[in-house]
Amino acid sequence: MTWIQEAMVTRHGSTPPRKLHLVFRIHIADPTRVRLRTVEHDDTAGVGHLIWSPYRDTADQAPFPPVPLAALATPMASLDAAQAFLPPLDDSNYQWI
């Protein structure tokens, strides 16, 4: 596990759900990657689509939760445990687009 972030963000037409995001960093070989799920079912938002990307490809994207993935020197770069806790997300610092 690389990051932990609490989120309570209003989505269109919904009450903000409180969620704790546990973000894992793993290496997935290409033969396995093509078999991974690409759809998720969220209890409040319905069906969502998952995109599995190499970490460097996220530099110009806005992943959710907004973790500093592309800032890693290498996919396996170690981090100080104090960096695992990211600031909480709420309506004052994040907006769904």
C-alpha positions in Angstrom: 0.0 0.0 0.0 1.4 3.4 -1.0 -1.2 6.0 -0.1 -4.3 6.5 2.2 -6.8 9.3 1.6 -10.1 10.0 3.1 -12.7 11.5 0.8 -16.1 13.0 1.3 -16.9 14.7 -2.0 -20.4 15.7 -3.4 -21.2 14.1 -6.7 -23.9 15.3 -9.0 -27.3 14.3 -7.5 -25.9 12.6 -4.4 -25.1 13.1 -0.8 -21.3 13.0 -0.2 -20.3 9.4 0.7 -17.5 9.0 3.1 -14.8 6.8 1.7 -11.3 5.8 2.7 -9.1 5.2 -0.4 -6.3 2.7 0.1 -4.1 3.0 -3.0 -1.8 0.1 -3.8 1.1 0.1 -6.2 1.8 -3.1 -8.0 3.5 -4.4 -11.1 1.1 -6.2 -13.5 2.6 -8.1 -16.4 0.9 -7.4 -19.8 -0.7 -10.9 -20.1 -2.4 -10.3 -16.8 -3.3 -6.7 -17.5 -5.5 -7.6 -20.4 -7.6 -9.8 -18.2 -8.3 -7.3 -15.5 -11.8 -5.9 -14.9 -12.6 -2.6 -16.6 -16.0 -1.9 -15.0 -16.8 -1.3 -11.3 -20.2 -0.9 -9.6 -20.4 1.9 -7.1 -23.2 1.9 -4.6 -24.0 5.6 -5.2 -22.6 6.4 -8.7 -23.6 3.3 -10.6 -21.3 1.8 -13.2 -17.8 3.2 -13.7 -15.0 2.3 -16.1 -11.5 1.4 -14.9 -8.4 2.3 -16.8 -5.2 0.4 -16.0 -2.2 2.6 -17.0 1.5 2.5 -16.5 2.3 5.0 -13.7 4.2 7.4 -16.0 1.2 7.8 -18.3 -0.7 9.5 -15.4 1.5 12.7 -15.4 -1.0 14.7 -17.5 -4.2 13.0 -16.1 -6.3 13.7 -13.1 -6.5 10.3 -11.3 -9.0 9.8 -8.5 -8.1 9.8 -5.7 -5.5 12.5 -6.7 -2.3 10.6 -5.7 1.1 11.8 -6.7 1.7 8.6 -8.8 3.7 10.2 -11.7 6.0 11.9 -9.2 7.6 8.6 -8.2 11.1 8.2 -9.5 10.5 4.5 -10.4 7.5 2.2 -10.0 9.3 0.6 -7.0 10.6 3.7 -5.4 10.3 3.5 -1.6 8.4 6.2 0.3 8.6 7.5 3.8 5.6 6.1 5.7 4.7 9.7 6.7 4.0 10.4 3.0 1.3 7.7 2.9 -1.3 9.9 4.5 -2.5 12.4 1.9 -4.7 15.4 2.8 -8.4 14.6 3.1 -10.6 15.4 0.1 -13.8 17.3 0.5 -15.9 19.9 -1.4 -13.5 22.7 -0.5 -10.5 21.2 -2.3 -11.9 18.8 -4.9 -14.7 19.0 -7.5 -16.1 16.3 -9.7 -16.0 17.2 -13.4 
